[in-house]
């Protein structure tokens, strides 16, 4: 009976070690989640930039007045 208990306790600690310090452990999971959040924020900023560029392209397609305004702003 003591051997079974010893084996089970040893297995428990080995699994806990893998959970906290092994490959794909909890700290790795937290770090990857942080990277996902950062990437989502970056994508959101790129989407906003793209929408501004699309609006600018549409303005340029509409007429010469927008081109003149853009030239004035850039100079």
N, CA, C and O atoms as a DFTB+ gen file, in Angstrom:
300 C
 N C O
     1  1       0.823      -1.196       0.000
     2  2       0.000       0.000       0.000
     3  2       0.868       1.261       0.000
     4  3       0.523       2.264      -0.626
     5  1       1.999       1.197       0.711
     6  2       2.890       2.349       0.756
     7  2       3.491       2.628      -0.610
     8  3       3.710       3.786      -0.967
     9  1       3.759       1.580      -1.378
    10  2       4.345       1.764      -2.711
    11  2       3.369       2.465      -3.653
    12  3       3.757       3.329      -4.440
    13  1       2.126       2.088      -3.561
    14  2       1.112       2.707      -4.426
    15  2       0.983       4.188      -4.087
    16  3       0.915       5.030      -4.982
    17  1       0.948       4.500      -2.809
    18  2       0.852       5.891      -2.381
    19  2       2.077       6.678      -2.842
    20  3       1.938       7.803      -3.323
    21  1       3.255       6.114      -2.705
    22  2       4.488       6.767      -3.120
    23  2       4.500       7.006      -4.631
    24  3       4.909       8.073      -5.090
    25  1       4.056       6.025      -5.393
    26  2       4.009       6.169      -6.848
    27  2       3.003       7.247      -7.248
    28  3       3.285       8.069      -8.120
    29  1       1.840       7.245      -6.617
    30  2       0.824       8.245      -6.933
    31  2       1.282       9.655      -6.570
    32  3       1.040      10.589      -7.333
    33  1       1.926       9.826      -5.442
    34  2       2.434      11.129      -5.036
    35  2       3.528      11.591      -6.000
    36  3       3.576      12.762      -6.375
    37  1       4.395      10.679      -6.394
    38  2       5.455      11.010      -7.349
    39  2       4.862      11.435      -8.687
    40  3       5.300      12.425      -9.273
    41  1       3.881      10.701      -9.170
    42  2       3.222      11.073     -10.422
    43  2       2.543      12.428     -10.311
    44  3       2.593      13.234     -11.239
    45  1       1.917      12.671      -9.186
    46  2       1.263      13.959      -8.971
    47  2       2.277      15.100      -9.069
    48  3       2.009      16.097      -9.739
    49  1       3.421      14.975      -8.424
    50  2       4.430      16.037      -8.456
    51  2       5.055      16.174      -9.843
    52  3       5.384      17.286     -10.257
    53  1       5.221      15.095     -10.552
    54  2       5.740      15.180     -11.920
    55  2       4.762      15.917     -12.822
    56  3       5.169      16.739     -13.643
    57  1       3.487      15.627     -12.673
    58  2       2.484      16.324     -13.474
    59  2       2.410      17.800     -13.103
    60  3       2.243      18.648     -13.981
    61  1       2.531      18.116     -11.835
    62  2       2.541      19.509     -11.405
    63  2       3.760      20.251     -11.962
    64  3       3.671      21.415     -12.353
    65  1       4.887      19.560     -11.989
    66  2       6.095      20.174     -12.546
    67  2       5.885      20.512     -14.019
    68  3       6.224      21.607     -14.467
    69  1       5.320      19.559     -14.771
    70  2       5.063      19.807     -16.190
    71  2       4.060      20.930     -16.384
    72  3       4.174      21.714     -17.325
    73  1       3.078      21.009     -15.497
    74  2       2.055      22.035     -15.600
    75  2       2.646      23.427     -15.400
    76  3       2.261      24.363     -16.102
    77  1       3.557      23.578     -14.473
    78  2       4.080      24.904     -14.139
    79  2       5.391      25.245     -14.822
    80  3       5.676      26.423     -15.039
    81  1       6.202      24.247     -15.170
    82  2       7.532      24.540     -15.700
    83  2       7.843      23.868     -17.036
    84  3       8.855      24.205     -17.650
    85  1       7.044      22.962     -17.500
    86  2       7.325      22.226     -18.726
    87  2       6.941      22.987     -19.977
    88  3       6.584      24.164     -19.933
    89  1       7.023      22.280     -21.096
    90  2       6.636      22.862     -22.375
    91  2       5.123      23.074     -22.384
    92  3       4.368      22.224     -21.911
    93  1       4.684      24.215     -22.927
    94  2       3.265      24.591     -22.955
    95  2       2.675      24.666     -21.546
    96  3       1.551      24.225     -21.306
    97  1       3.445      25.228     -20.630
    98  2       2.999      25.347     -19.241
    99  2       2.103      26.572     -19.075
   100  3       1.844      27.296     -20.037
   101  1       1.646      26.791     -17.884
   102  2       0.772      27.925     -17.590
   103  2       1.467      29.261     -17.867
   104  3       0.835      30.143     -18.449
   105  1       2.735      29.458     -17.480
   106  2       3.396      30.724     -17.839
   107  2       3.493      30.926     -19.362
   108  3       3.369      32.054     -19.840
   109  1       3.709      29.859     -20.115
   110  2       3.720      29.965     -21.579
   111  2       2.350      30.390     -22.092
   112  3       2.249      31.216     -22.999
   113  1       1.309      29.828     -21.514
   114  2      -0.058      30.164     -21.902
   115  2      -0.352      31.642     -21.658
   116  3      -0.957      32.305     -22.499
   117  1       0.076      32.153     -20.509
   118  2      -0.149      33.558     -20.167
   119  2       0.613      34.462     -21.137
   120  3       0.081      35.477     -21.585
   121  1       1.849      34.100     -21.460
   122  2       2.658      34.904     -22.381
   123  2       2.037      34.925     -23.776
   124  3       2.005      35.972     -24.423
   125  1       1.552      33.794     -24.235
   126  2       0.926      33.723     -25.557
   127  2      -0.361      34.542     -25.572
   128  3      -0.647      35.223     -26.557
   129  1      -1.126      34.485     -24.511
   130  2      -2.344      35.308     -24.443
   131  2      -2.016      36.793     -24.501
   132  3      -2.743      37.561     -25.131
   133  1      -0.931      37.208     -23.853
   134  2      -0.520      38.608     -23.905
   135  2      -0.128      38.991     -25.333
   136  3      -0.446      40.089     -25.790
   137  1       0.553      38.101     -26.028
   138  2       0.916      38.362     -27.424
   139  2      -0.328      38.483     -28.293
   140  3      -0.370      39.316     -29.198
   141  1      -1.328      37.674     -28.032
   142  2      -2.576      37.737     -28.794
   143  2      -3.250      39.088     -28.585
   144  3      -3.734      39.695     -29.541
   145  1      -3.285      39.558     -27.351
   146  2      -3.893      40.862     -27.056
   147  2      -3.148      41.974     -27.787
   148  3      -3.769      42.861     -28.372
   149  1      -1.813      41.924     -27.753
   150  2      -1.015      42.940     -28.447
   151  2      -1.268      42.904     -29.954
   152  3      -1.386      43.953     -30.587
   153  1      -1.351      41.710     -30.526
   154  2      -1.609      41.585     -31.960
   155  2      -3.001      42.099     -32.312
   156  3      -3.179      42.720     -33.360
   157  1      -3.982      41.852     -31.460
   158  2      -5.334      42.340     -31.726
   159  2      -5.375      43.868     -31.697
   160  3      -6.068      44.487     -32.505
   161  1      -4.633      44.477     -30.765
   162  2      -4.572      45.937     -30.719
   163  2      -3.900      46.487     -31.967
   164  3      -4.346      47.490     -32.525
   165  1      -2.831      45.837     -32.406
   166  2      -2.123      46.259     -33.611
   167  2      -3.026      46.136     -34.837
   168  3      -3.051      47.026     -35.686
   169  1      -3.759      45.042     -34.925
   170  2      -4.680      44.835     -36.048
   171  2      -5.772      45.893     -36.046
   172  3      -6.159      46.390     -37.103
   173  1      -6.271      46.238     -34.863
   174  2      -7.302      47.279     -34.768
   175  2      -6.777      48.614     -35.276
   176  3      -7.485      49.337     -35.977
   177  1      -5.533      48.945     -34.922
   178  2      -4.966      50.206     -35.407
   179  2      -4.763      50.169     -36.913
   180  3      -4.970      51.177     -37.588
   181  1      -4.363      49.022     -37.448
   182  2      -4.210      48.894     -38.899
   183  2      -5.554      48.996     -39.616
   184  3      -5.641      49.582     -40.695
   185  1      -6.595      48.429     -39.021
   186  2      -7.924      48.535     -39.628
   187  2      -8.385      49.981     -39.668
   188  3      -8.981      50.425     -40.649
   189  1      -8.105      50.717     -38.590
   190  2      -8.485      52.124     -38.559
   191  2      -7.717      52.899     -39.629
   192  3      -8.287      53.735     -40.331
   193  1      -6.428      52.615     -39.745
   194  2      -5.618      53.279     -40.765
   195  2      -6.123      52.950     -42.165
   196  3      -6.193      53.824     -43.028
   197  1      -6.475      51.685     -42.384
   198  2      -6.993      51.274     -43.689
   199  2      -8.296      51.985     -44.017
   200  3      -8.511      52.401     -45.155
   201  1      -9.161      52.123     -43.029
   202  2     -10.432      52.802     -43.304
   203  2     -10.199      54.273     -43.653
   204  3     -10.891      54.824     -44.509
   205  1      -9.226      54.911     -42.993
   206  2      -8.897      56.292     -43.344
   207  2      -8.328      56.385     -44.763
   208  3      -8.646      57.314     -45.506
   209  1      -7.492      55.424     -45.129
   210  2      -6.936      55.421     -46.483
   211  2      -8.015      55.162     -47.533
   212  3      -7.986      55.755     -48.611
   213  1      -8.953      54.291     -47.228
   214  2     -10.051      54.018     -48.160
   215  2     -10.895      55.270     -48.341
   216  3     -11.292      55.600     -49.458
   217  1     -11.167      55.964     -47.245
   218  2     -11.937      57.208     -47.342
   219  2     -11.176      58.246     -48.167
   220  3     -11.775      58.981     -48.952
   221  1      -9.867      58.301     -47.988
   222  2      -9.050      59.240     -48.749
   223  2      -9.062      58.896     -50.242
   224  3      -9.144      59.788     -51.086
   225  1      -8.982      57.619     -50.560
   226  2      -9.034      57.183     -51.956
   227  2     -10.384      57.535     -52.569
   228  3     -10.456      58.007     -53.703
   229  1     -11.439      57.306     -51.819
   230  2     -12.774      57.650     -52.328
   231  2     -12.900      59.151     -52.570
   232  3     -13.499      59.578     -53.557
   233  1     -12.334      59.948     -51.665
   234  2     -12.343      61.399     -51.865
   235  2     -11.579      61.784     -53.121
   236  3     -12.002      62.667     -53.868
   237  1     -10.459      61.124     -53.350
   238  2      -9.668      61.437     -54.544
   239  2     -10.386      61.015     -55.822
   240  3     -10.235      61.653     -56.864
   241  1     -11.148      59.965     -55.740
   242  2     -11.905      59.518     -56.913
   243  2     -13.046      60.477     -57.231
   244  3     -13.434      60.626     -58.389
   245  1     -13.577      61.121     -56.207
   246  2     -14.745      61.977     -56.397
   247  2     -14.396      63.218     -57.203
   248  3     -15.134      63.574     -58.122
   249  1     -13.325      63.866     -56.894
   250  2     -13.084      65.070     -57.661
   251  2     -11.725      65.685     -57.468
   252  3     -10.901      65.225     -56.678
   253  1     -11.527      66.733     -58.217
   254  2     -10.267      67.457     -58.220
   255  2     -10.128      68.284     -56.954
   256  3      -9.015      68.535     -56.491
   257  1     -11.238      68.705     -56.398
   258  2     -11.215      69.545     -55.199
   259  2     -10.476      68.834     -54.061
   260  3      -9.710      69.463     -53.332
   261  1     -10.699      67.546     -53.911
   262  2     -10.023      66.784     -52.862
   263  2      -8.527      66.718     -53.144
   264  3      -7.724      66.782     -52.213
   265  1      -8.139      66.593     -54.406
   266  2      -6.713      66.585     -54.751
   267  2      -6.045      67.904     -54.398
   268  3      -4.926      67.934     -53.886
   269  1      -6.750      68.992     -54.680
   270  2      -6.198      70.308     -54.341
   271  2      -6.040      70.452     -52.833
   272  3      -5.037      70.977     -52.350
   273  1      -7.053      69.975     -52.091
   274  2      -6.991      70.064     -50.642
   275  2      -5.845      69.223     -50.093
   276  3      -5.126      69.661     -49.195
   277  1      -5.674      68.033     -50.623
   278  2      -4.589      67.162     -50.180
   279  2      -3.223      67.779     -50.492
   280  3      -2.309      67.716     -49.669
   281  1      -3.086      68.372     -51.674
   282  2      -1.835      69.031     -52.046
   283  2      -1.533      70.187     -51.091
   284  3      -0.385      70.384     -50.692
   285  1      -2.559      70.943     -50.729
   286  2      -2.366      72.055     -49.796
   287  2      -1.932      71.533     -48.425
   288  3      -1.057      72.116     -47.784
   289  1      -2.537      70.450     -47.984
   290  2      -2.217      69.897     -46.672
   291  2      -0.800      69.327     -46.637
   292  3      -0.109      69.446     -45.625
   293  1      -0.366      68.708     -47.736
   294  2       0.951      68.112     -47.765
   295  2       2.048      69.163     -47.884
   296  3       3.173      68.939     -47.436
   297  1       1.736      70.287     -48.474
   298  2       2.744      71.350     -48.617
   299  2       2.638      72.252     -47.417
   300  3       3.385      73.224     -47.307
